[in-house]
Amino acid sequence: MVDDLQKEKINAYNAYLVTMLADRIGMSPENKIAAKRQKCDFVLLSEVANPTVTDVNADHLKVDFAVFKKGDWAKPAQSGSIATAQATDPTAVSLEAVDKLIAQLLPTFKQK
């Protein structure tokens, strides 16, 4: 994901931070410290998740995401889910979903 953003001339950094056992994607204290240290304008948090019963494609994985903008780490500026295609290789379909996510978010990142 970071490589794709950097190819588009977005100054992206992979923080390798993990938020576990949360019911929604949100900025942890560690995320906020890393964002400040790296002077980030945006933070993109994502996770590959199992679908819920209410998802349209309940048998597919999905990539949940939230974009946070500097100055307002409390609530995401944008969030959502990208469904993956159905396949026997979860890694391949997750990467395809990440490509769709990057294409969807590029305009947000380019407008600082």
Secondary structure, 3 states (H helix, E strand, C coil): CHHHHHHCCCCCCCCCCCCCCCCCCCCCHHHHHHHHHCCCCEEEEEEEECCCCCCCCCCCCEEEEEEEECCECCCCCEEEEEECCCCCCHHHHHHHHHHHHHHHHHHHHHCC
